[in-house]
C-alpha cells in the first residue's frame, strides 16, 4: 500500500529536536553498539539493544533503492573507499557489514610467510581504527572465501588472530569471517581453530535451501549469516553439448532468491539474516547471471522477491514474467545459418511490454571466485527479424558459442531477461585482447584494478616469498613489493599474468599498442643482487600466446631505487598476456629485492 504523508509548514522544525532528544538521531554521535544474544535455541543480533535481522544485499547499486525494497543493510568485500558508502547508509538509517579483504592462496598469498601475514594484519588494524566509530558499522567481515579447501591450519590461525585483534580494538561490533559453502572440514576447522570468530558467513547458491541443515550436520553451532545467495551458479547448472552453462531466466532466479531466504534464513534460529547477491550489475559468465538490477538501473524479479520477503507486502509495479524462451533451431549450426528463438511473457502490472534483442559472444573464459571478467563483444546487424514473441538471427561466420538475449521491460522500472546459447560449428577465432588505456599500471598504488596478477610462480617456488604491501622504504606511496628468494641454489621467479594462473590455454591479456616502453623501479636489500626481468613469456606453441617479448637480463641492483626500462619499439603489442616477470638464480646466499611502479608507458 502506498501511503503519502504531508506536514504543515514548520512541523518538522518542531519535530526534529524532539527526535534528537528521544535518541532517533543518536547514530550521529558515534558508534552504535551491536552484540549477540541467545534467543531460545538460536541467536539474534541486538543493535542499540533492539533485535536486528539483516535484510540486505551485497553490491554497488543505489542504497536508496535497496531501502525502498525493504532492505536495511549492505555488505562490502573490502574496506577501501567505503567512507561515502557508510555515510550514505547512515543517512538512510541503514547499516554496513564492513568487509576487510584477506589474501587468497590461489592469488599467491602465503599464510606461512610471517611477514606477509604481519603486513596483512596491519592493513586490517588500520581499517578497523578508521571506521570502528562510524554509526553505520554493523559488524566486521574478515576475509571472503580465503579458506581454499579449509584444511590449511595457518589460514585459520591468521583469521582467529585477526578476529581477536579486531575485538580488542572495537568491542562494539561482532566479528565474522566468510567461507564458500560448508563442504569438507571447513565448518569443523573454523569452529575448532577460530574461537574468536563470533559469526560464520556462508556463501551459498543452489545449495542455500538446505544450508541450515547441512551447517548443523557439519558441526555448526555459531550463529551464521547467508552472506551471498541468489541463483544457481554456473558450476551448478546443466550445460549445452559444447559445455556452455544454461542460465535460468530472471523469473526462475526470483524463485531461487525467495526459496533461499525462506529456508536458509527465515526458518533457522541460528541465522541472523542474509545478503542477496548482487545489488547492482556485473559481468560474470554472462551479462546478466548475478545482477538483481540491469545496467540501466531497472529491477528484475529478484528485487520483487526480496521486497515481498522483507516487507510481507507484494511489490508495487511488479516486474514482467518470462514464461519460456526456447531455441527453435538446432543447438549447433553452420556459419551464416538463420536460427529462430521463441519467447512467451506476461505483465502482472498490466500494460504493454517492450522486448529488446541482443546477440553477444560467449565468454571464452569464466572467472574464478568472482574475479573480474571482460565483457564479450555484442554482435551488430545479425538480427534478421524480431518482435515481442521471438526473433530470427543470422549467425556469424566465426565459430564458437553465442548467446541470444531478450530484455523485457514494462512501462515502469521493471524488467525481465533470459538468454539461449547457440553454437557456430566452425573454427573458433581467437578473440582480440582488450585495448588498454595507457599508461597501464602493472603494480603500484596508482593502480585502480590489477591488469596482471602475480600468479605464475616458477622454479623453486618454496623458496619464494612475495609481499605486495611492503611498507619498507617504498619508491612512491606507502607500499612496494618485496621479494625474497631464500634458497642459495636452483632458481625461482614470478610472472604477472592475464588471466591469473594461465600459461597460454585461455584468452585474455591486453592490447598495449601505443606503448613505447615498460618501466619499473627496483632496488636490492644489500646491493649487488642479480635479477633478470622479462615480458611476453608465452611462445607461439601456445594457443593463446604473447604477441611480443622483451627482456633485461642479469641486472645488478643497487641499494638505492633506480628506474629500469625495456624498450617496446617496433614490437607487436596486440596481445600481451604475461606483462612482467622476474627470475633469480641461486647466488650462494638468499636474495631480497624490491619493486615498485611497474607500468607500460606511451
Residue, then its C-alpha position, 0 to 999 in steps of 0.5 A: x500500500x502506498x501511503x503519502x504523508x504531508x506536514x504543515x509548514x514548520x512541523x518538522x522544525x518542531x519535530x526534529x529536536x524532539x527526535x534528537x532528544x528521544x535518541x532517533x538521531x543518536x547514530x550521529x554521535x558515534x558508534x552504535x553498539x551491536x552484540x549477540x544474544x541467545x534467543x531460545x535455541x538460536x541467536x539474534x543480533x541486538x543493535x542499540x539493544x533492539x533485535x536486528x535481522x539483516x535484510x540486505x544485499x551485497x553490491x554497488x547499486x543505489x542504497x536508496x533503492x535497496x531501502x525502498x525494497x525493504x532492505x536495511x543493510x549492505x555488505x562490502x568485500x573490502x574496506x577501501x573507499x567505503x567512507x561515502x558508502x557508510x555515510x550514505x547508509x547512515x543517512x538512510x538509517x541503514x547499516x554496513x557489514x564492513x568487509x576487510x579483504x584477506x589474501x587468497x592462496x590461489x592469488x599467491x598469498x602465503x599464510x606461512x610467510x610471517x611477514x606477509x601475514x604481519x603486513x596483512x594484519x596491519x592493513x586490517x588494524x588500520x581499517x578497523x581504527x578508521x571506521x570502528x566509530x562510524x554509526x553505520x558499522x554493523x559488524x566486521x567481515x574478515x576475509x571472503x572465501x580465503x579458506x581454499x579447501x579449509x584444511x590449511x591450519x595457518x589460514x585459520x590461525x591468521x583469521x582467529x588472530x585477526x578476529x581477536x585483534x579486531x575485538x580488542x580494538x572495537x568491542x562494539x561490533x561482532x566479528x565474522x569471517x566468510x567461507x564458500x559453502x560448508x563442504x569438507x572440514x571447513x565448518x569443523x576447522x573454523x569452529x575448532x581453530x577460530x574461537x574468536x570468530x563470533x559469526x560464520x558467513x556462508x556463501x551459498x547458491x543452489x545449495x542455500x535451501x538446505x544450508x541450515x541443515x547441512x551447517x548443523x550436520x557439519x558441526x555448526x553451532x555459531x550463529x551464521x549469516x547467508x552472506x551471498x545467495x541468489x541463483x544457481x551458479x554456473x558450476x551448478x547448472x546443466x550445460x549445452x553439448x559444447x559445455x556452455x552453462x544454461x542460465x535460468x531466466x530472471x523469473x526462475x532466479x526470483x524463485x531461487x532468491x525467495x526459496x533461499x531466504x525462506x529456508x536458509x534464513x527465515x526458518x533457522x534460529x541460528x541465522x541472523x539474516x542474509x545478503x542477496x547477491x548482487x545489488x547492482x550489475x556485473x559481468x560474470x559468465x554472462x551479462x546478466x547471471x548475478x545482477x538483481x538490477x540491469x545496467x540501466x538501473x531497472x529491477x528484475x524479479x529478484x528485487x520483487x522477491x526480496x521486497x515481498x520477503x522483507x516487507x510481507x507486502x507484494x511489490x508495487x509495479x511488479x516486474x514482467x514474467x518470462x514464461x519460456x524462451x526456447x531455441x527453435x533451431x538446432x543447438x549447433x549450426x553452420x556459419x551464416x545459418x538463420x536460427x529462430x528463438x521463441x519467447x512467451x511473457x506476461x505483465x502482472x502490472x498490466x500494460x504493454x511490454x517492450x522486448x529488446x534483442x541482443x546477440x553477444x559472444x560467449x565468454x571464452x573464459x569464466x572467472x574464478x571466485x568472482x574475479x573480474x571478467x571482460x565483457x564479450x563483444x555484442x554482435x551488430x546487424x545479425x538480427x534478421x527479424x524480431x518482435x515481442x514473441x521471438x526473433x530470427x538471427x543470422x549467425x556469424x561466420x566465426x565459430x564458437x558459442x553465442x548467446x541470444x538475449x531478450x530484455x523485457x521491460x514494462x512501462x515502469x522500472x521493471x524488467x525481465x531477461x533470459x538468454x539461449x546459447x547457440x553454437x557456430x560449428x566452425x573454427x573458433x577465432x581467437x578473440x582480440x585482447x582488450x585495448x588498454x588505456x595507457x599508461x597501464x599500471x602493472x603494480x603500484x598504488x596508482x593502480x585502480x584494478x590489477x591488469x596482471x596478477x602475480x600468479x605464475x610462480x616458477x622454479x623453486x617456488x618454496x623458496x619464494x616469498x612475495x609481499x605486495x604491501x611492503x611498507x619498507x622504504x617504498x619508491x612512491x606511496x606507502x607500499x612496494x613489493x618485496x621479494x625474497x628468494x631464500x634458497x642459495x641454489x636452483x632458481x625461482x621467479x614470478x610472472x604477472x599474468x592475464x588471466x591469473x594462473x594461465x600459461x597460454x590455454x585461455x584468452x585474455x591479456x591486453x592490447x598495449x599498442x601505443x606503448x613505447x616502453x615498460x618501466x619499473x623501479x627496483x632496488x636490492x636489500x644489500x646491493x649487488x643482487x642479480x635479477x633478470x626481468x622479462x615480458x611476453x613469456x608465452x611462445x607461439x606453441x601456445x594457443x593463446x600466446x604473447x604477441x611480443x617479448x622483451x627482456x633485461x637480463x642479469x641486472x645488478x641492483x643497487x641499494x638505492x631505487x633506480x628506474x629500469x626500462x625495456x624498450x617496446x619499439x617496433x614490437x607487436x603489442x596486440x596481445x600481451x598476456x604475461x606483462x612482467x616477470x622476474x627470475x633469480x638464480x641461486x647466488x650462494x646466499x638468499x636474495x631480497x629485492x624490491x619493486x615498485x611502479x611497474x607500468x607500460x608507458x606511451 
